[in-house]
Amino acid sequence: MSALLVLGAGGNGRVIADIASDAGDWDRIAFLDDHQKAFESDAHWEILGSCASLPEVASDFDALVIGFGDNTLRDEWFDRSRECGIEVATIIARSASVSSRASLGPGTVVMPQAAVNIGVSTGRCCLVNTGATIDHDCRLGDAVHVAPGAHLAGNVEVGDRTWIGIGASVRHGISVGCDVMVGAGAAVVLDLPDACSAMGVPARVRA
């Protein structure tokens, strides 16, 4: 028997559980969530308690995946999970395309119809969401979220905890800093500094 624990029973966590279930690698999937009615009307999986109960239940599971969409939360809970001695799993949807010559950091999740090409490397607990594409030789830091339908051309660098919004695109060779929010549908054609928001076509930094 193999058991997977998912932190966070919101929409993102449920999608991850669905991917893991379809892969057929796990005999048991369960959640921890601070809002235990998160999917009470559609409860395919049990919620064992709040996230704070992780130290008590960790030994009952073979691995854990962090289901929060929030980058900072994923980053923080990665450290807490490691302190509990549980492996943080990397989950790849069956319909995703991930090169055998790409390197995914622990805890990274690749959603359905996403593509990760040769030479890509990610840090820990990154999220490559539905239909997103990451072309050759991109470098993603820790806890990066590439939202549904977003596209990174080749040789893009993305810093820790940055969010590339839904439908956004980033030109070849661009560097995007840490803690950046790239707005939905934006086209990034110039480097972006740390801790900024950028929106529009072409994307411009907003105060």
C-alpha positions as CSV (number, residue, x, y, z in Angstrom):
1,M,0.0,0.0,0.0
2,S,1.2,3.5,-0.9
3,A,-0.3,6.6,0.7
4,L,-0.1,10.2,-0.3
5,L,-1.0,13.1,1.9
6,V,-2.1,16.4,0.3
7,L,-1.8,19.7,2.2
8,G,-4.6,22.0,1.2
9,A,-8.1,20.8,0.1
10,G,-8.9,23.8,-2.1
11,G,-9.3,23.7,-5.8
12,N,-5.6,23.4,-6.5
13,G,-5.1,20.6,-4.0
14,R,-8.1,18.7,-5.4
15,V,-6.7,18.9,-8.9
16,I,-3.4,17.5,-7.7
17,A,-5.2,14.7,-5.9
18,D,-7.1,13.9,-9.1
19,I,-3.8,13.8,-11.1
20,A,-2.2,11.5,-8.5
21,S,-5.3,9.2,-8.4
22,D,-5.4,8.9,-12.2
23,A,-1.7,8.0,-12.2
24,G,-2.5,4.9,-10.2
25,D,0.6,5.2,-8.0
26,W,-1.2,5.7,-4.8
27,D,-3.6,3.3,-3.0
28,R,-4.7,6.0,-0.5
29,I,-4.9,9.8,-0.8
30,A,-6.0,12.0,2.1
31,F,-5.9,15.7,2.9
32,L,-5.0,18.1,5.7
33,D,-6.8,21.4,5.5
34,D,-7.6,24.3,7.9
35,H,-11.1,24.6,6.5
36,Q,-12.5,21.0,6.7
37,K,-15.6,21.8,4.8
38,A,-13.5,22.6,1.7
39,F,-15.2,20.0,-0.5
40,E,-17.8,18.6,1.8
41,S,-20.3,18.3,-1.1
42,D,-17.8,16.5,-3.4
43,A,-15.8,14.4,-0.9
44,H,-13.8,11.9,-2.9
45,W,-11.1,11.9,-0.3
46,E,-11.0,12.2,3.5
47,I,-9.8,15.3,5.4
48,L,-7.9,14.1,8.4
49,G,-7.6,17.4,10.2
50,S,-5.9,20.7,10.1
51,C,-2.5,21.3,8.6
52,A,-1.1,21.7,12.1
53,S,-1.7,18.0,12.7
54,L,1.0,17.1,10.1
55,P,3.5,15.9,12.7
56,E,0.9,13.5,14.2
57,V,-0.1,11.9,10.9
58,A,3.1,12.1,8.8
59,S,4.3,8.6,9.7
60,D,1.1,7.1,8.2
61,F,2.0,8.3,4.7
62,D,4.8,7.5,2.2
63,A,4.9,11.0,0.7
64,L,3.3,14.4,0.8
65,V,2.5,17.0,-1.8
66,I,1.8,20.7,-1.0
67,G,-1.5,21.7,-2.7
68,F,-1.6,25.4,-2.0
69,G,-1.7,27.7,-4.9
70,D,-0.1,30.5,-2.9
71,N,3.7,30.5,-3.6
72,T,4.7,31.7,-0.1
73,L,2.6,29.0,1.6
74,R,4.1,26.3,-0.6
75,D,7.6,27.5,0.2
76,E,6.9,27.6,4.0
77,W,5.2,24.3,4.2
78,F,8.0,22.6,2.3
79,D,10.4,23.3,5.2
80,R,7.8,22.2,7.7
81,S,7.2,19.0,5.9
82,R,10.9,18.2,5.7
83,E,11.1,18.7,9.5
84,C,8.5,16.0,9.9
85,G,10.7,13.5,8.0
86,I,8.2,12.9,5.1
87,E,9.2,12.8,1.5
88,V,7.8,15.7,-0.6
89,A,6.6,14.1,-3.9
90,T,6.9,15.4,-7.4
91,I,3.6,14.9,-9.3
92,I,3.3,14.8,-13.1
93,A,0.0,14.5,-14.9
94,R,-0.2,11.6,-17.4
95,S,-1.1,14.1,-20.2
96,A,1.8,16.4,-19.5
97,S,5.0,16.3,-21.6
98,V,8.2,16.5,-19.5
99,S,11.6,15.9,-21.1
100,S,13.7,13.2,-19.6
101,R,16.5,15.8,-19.8
102,A,14.6,18.3,-17.6
103,S,15.2,18.5,-13.9
104,L,12.2,19.0,-11.6
105,G,12.9,20.0,-8.0
106,P,11.2,18.1,-5.1
107,G,7.5,18.9,-4.6
108,T,7.1,20.3,-8.1
109,V,3.7,19.6,-9.8
110,V,3.1,19.5,-13.6
111,M,-0.6,19.8,-14.4
112,P,-2.5,18.3,-17.4
113,Q,-1.5,19.3,-20.9
114,A,1.6,21.2,-19.7
115,A,5.0,20.9,-21.4
116,V,8.5,21.1,-19.9
117,N,11.3,20.8,-22.5
118,I,14.9,19.8,-22.5
119,G,17.3,21.6,-20.3
120,V,14.7,23.1,-18.0
121,S,15.4,23.1,-14.2
122,T,13.0,24.0,-11.4
123,G,13.5,24.6,-7.8
124,R,11.4,23.1,-5.1
125,C,7.6,23.0,-5.0
126,C,7.1,24.8,-8.3
127,L,3.7,24.6,-10.0
128,V,3.4,24.3,-13.8
129,N,-0.3,24.7,-14.3
130,T,-2.7,23.4,-16.9
131,G,-1.6,23.9,-20.5
132,A,1.5,26.0,-19.5
133,T,4.7,25.6,-21.5
134,I,8.3,26.0,-20.4
135,D,10.7,25.9,-23.3
136,H,14.3,24.7,-23.5
137,D,16.9,25.7,-20.9
138,C,14.6,27.8,-18.6
139,R,15.6,28.2,-15.0
140,L,12.8,28.5,-12.3
141,G,13.6,29.2,-8.7
142,D,11.7,27.9,-5.7
143,A,7.9,28.0,-5.4
144,V,7.3,29.5,-8.8
145,H,3.8,29.3,-10.3
146,V,3.4,29.3,-14.0
147,A,-0.4,29.7,-14.3
148,P,-2.7,28.0,-16.8
149,G,-1.9,28.7,-20.4
150,A,1.2,30.8,-19.7
151,H,4.2,30.3,-21.9
152,L,8.0,30.8,-21.2
153,A,10.2,30.9,-24.3
154,G,13.7,29.4,-24.2
155,N,16.4,30.5,-21.7
156,V,14.0,32.4,-19.4
157,E,15.0,32.8,-15.8
158,V,12.3,33.2,-13.1
159,G,13.1,34.0,-9.4
160,D,11.8,32.5,-6.3
161,R,8.0,32.7,-5.5
162,T,7.2,34.5,-8.7
163,W,3.8,34.1,-10.3
164,I,3.4,34.1,-14.1
165,G,-0.3,34.9,-14.6
166,I,-2.8,33.0,-16.7
167,G,-2.2,33.4,-20.4
168,A,1.0,35.5,-20.0
169,S,4.0,35.0,-22.2
170,V,7.7,35.7,-21.5
171,R,10.1,36.4,-24.4
172,H,13.3,34.3,-25.0
173,G,16.2,35.1,-22.7
174,I,14.3,37.3,-20.3
175,S,15.1,37.4,-16.6
176,V,12.2,37.8,-14.1
177,G,13.1,38.5,-10.5
178,C,11.9,37.1,-7.2
179,D,8.4,37.7,-5.7
180,V,7.1,39.1,-9.0
181,M,3.5,39.1,-10.1
182,V,3.0,39.0,-13.9
183,G,-0.6,39.8,-14.7
184,A,-3.0,37.8,-16.8
185,G,-2.3,38.0,-20.5
186,A,0.8,40.1,-20.1
187,A,3.7,39.9,-22.6
188,V,7.0,40.2,-20.9
189,V,9.7,41.5,-23.3
190,L,12.0,43.2,-20.9
191,D,13.7,42.0,-17.7
192,L,11.7,42.5,-14.5
193,P,13.3,43.4,-11.1
194,D,12.4,41.7,-7.8
195,A,9.2,42.4,-5.9
196,C,7.2,44.1,-8.6
197,S,3.9,43.7,-10.6
198,A,3.9,43.8,-14.3
199,M,0.9,44.0,-16.6
200,G,-0.1,44.7,-20.1
201,V,1.2,44.2,-23.7
202,P,4.0,44.9,-23.6
203,A,4.2,44.3,-19.8
204,R,5.1,47.4,-17.7
205,V,6.0,47.6,-14.1
206,R,3.1,49.0,-12.0
207,A,3.6,50.9,-8.8
